């Protein structure tokens, strides 16, 4: 039988983003490897620095939006719903 990488890679990729998945420690390695690769992009020339700057800006804006839209109202009302967490 011919080696088909899609049969191996697609289920693993889905498993890594599946909500609530109980992953084996070996399945977590690609997640950390991707994070390490992403952290190393900053030294990879203009392209890497642009990607890192874009991701950092995105993370800061999402955090600010989360604080304003979810955290402050839940602090004031004393109630956080599953919708807020999502």
Secondary structure as UniProt FT lines:
FT   HELIX           5..17
FT   TURN            19..20
FT   HELIX           25..40
FT   HELIX           41..43
FT   HELIX           45..66
FT   HELIX           67..71
FT   HELIX           72..77
FT   HELIX           82..85
//
